[in-house]
Amino acid sequence: MSSTLPKQYKHPYTFDKKYKTSVAYFSMEFAIDQSFKIYSGGLGFLAGSHMRSAFDLKQNIIGIGVLWKQGYYDQIRKEDRSMGVMFQEKIFHFLEDTGIRFTIEINNHPVWIKAMFLNPTTFGTAPMFFLSTDLPENDYLAQSTTFRLYDSDPNAKVAQCMVLGVGGAKLLDELNYQPDLYHFNEAHALSGAFHLYKKFGHNLDELKKRLVFTTHTPEEAGNEKHDIYFLQNLSFFCGLPMEEVRAISGIYDNTFNHTLVGLRFSHKANGVSKLHGEVSRHMWEGYDGVCPITHITNAQNKNFWADPFLEEARVANNPAGILKRKARLKHKLFDVVADQTGKLFKDDVLTIVWARRFAEYKRPDLITRDHDRFRRLMDNKEFPIQLIFAGKPYPMDYGAINTFNSLAYLSRSFDNMAVLTGYELKLSRQLKEGSDVWLNTPRVTREASGTSGMSAAMNGSINLSTNDGWICEFYDNGVNSFVLPTVDHHLPTYEQDAKDLDNLLTLLENVVVPMYYKKRKDWNKIMIESMNTVVPFFDSARMVDEYYEKMYS
């Protein structure tokens, strides 16, 4: 095995001496560019920023993902303007066919996989490979394995994970490439560890030397589990006998916890914020064989996310330039609102945005739950606001879709409330550039990191948030952001929600909204302080440097 990539796939730069350790980074999704729709949300945004900053810093890392033929899904409106889900074939002409074809066993049958290559110079990323089963050699069931990101069928979902894990590990064999380390970004690629275990002579210590693991899920119940015999029947364990699987994984009952085994197979692991690291260590401290868990706080690539004219004005310490550019970006966002909803928002009105993946614990509709106070807030003529929601629920999460539709229905009663579809990289950037306030409302300890507020701050949007995830490491309340009092997360969820709702509306009514209109100098000072303090720590250049320092050294 060679430690060098074949010539046609090499990095287009000489490695910085700090980053010579070679790493293969496995992730189920990457958000690289609006035109490359193979991502769903935060995990992909994070992985995309990782690949961009690895390129910027000249790191010896490659990315391995899956080429989702129909992406996650296209979010549309039905005839009644409720949310619709459309799966449409995507064609990416900028990918290069490597010509590499090989098989892996899924459900005791050979499934053919092809590898496509994303040249580093196309979008400014590390070299990246994307795997697909969409080949005529496969039957339709096998072909469809890589059609839809996070398929709702458990058999298909595990098969997808095997394409990433086993397929990604075998791709490196096909390339005759032996990286120093394998980095699994979440447990989706875990099946690849069993391939590597066999490759390294059934030596668990050799596997552990080469494997590092990032966990993104702060609650044990949220970590994926399957019946161990269900996985065996799908060939998840690469032909290993059950006795050996149990011996190396430490799973002696029939519930196979993917995250737990990932922590046992790795020599280092990390949570994705300081708080999440603490939560993860506490969560797994009672289990044998778990590797040390540190934390590396997620970050976003400033070169990609920050509006260049805003950033130029910030660096030049030009407040007037910041305000002029911010006003222009706000107006451009309102063109999108008008196009989608027929509502004409006003440039001089405080604009609040809630935009991220729709999930129950993120509480997208929290601000609306006290109907009387919400209506007073929305109908206030002295201190008017405009409110925008956007985000994609998981396409089979009918509770989250119902929340989206409820907000869309509620918005019909207000000229100053809009619910937008198509929350992908382009719309995400437009919302961050054009908003005055970036609203974030997860239940505390449930948001491992959350990164949307970082790129919002880079674009002059002030964070208004519960005290969870990355915000704990960023906020100076009333100086660079507004943060709600921390509610005891041991309380029943309905009590947490009631307290957070009251605190949120009180902060908006008494502080945030009046300040925008009556103390604009103070407001602008907070906005600029937010822009100044979000970098450099929450720029992913710091993050990828820290991965080499803490995880890859």
Buried (B, 14 or more C-beta within 10 A) or exposed (E): EEEEBEEEBEBEEEBEEEBEBBBBBBBBBBBBBEEBBBBBBBBBBBBBBBBBBBBBBBBBBBBBBBBBBBBBBBBEBEEEBBBBBEBEEBEBEEBBEBEBEBBBBBBEEEBBBBBBBBBBEBBBBBBBBBBBBBBEBBEEBBBBBBBBBBBEEEBBBBBBBBBBBBBBBBBBBEBEBBBBBBBBBBBBBBBBBBBBBBBBEEEBEBBBEBBBBBBBBBEBEEBBEBEBEBBBEBBBBBEBEEEBBBEBBBBEEEEBBBBBBBBBBBBBBBBBBBBBBBBBBEBBEEEEBBBEBBBBBBBBBBBBBBBEBBBBBBEEEBBEBBBEBBEBBBEEBBEBBEEBBEBEBBEEBBBBBBBBBBBBBBBBBBBBBBEEBBEEBBEEEEBBBBBBBBBBBBBEBEEBBBBBBBBBEBBEEBBBBBBBBBBBBEBBBBBBBBBBBBBBBBBBBBBBBBBBBBBBBBBBBBBBBBBBBBBBBBBEEEEBBBBBEBBEEEEEEEEBBBBBBBBBBEBBBEBBBBBBBEEEEEBBBBBBBBBEBBBEBBBBBBBBBBBBEBBBE
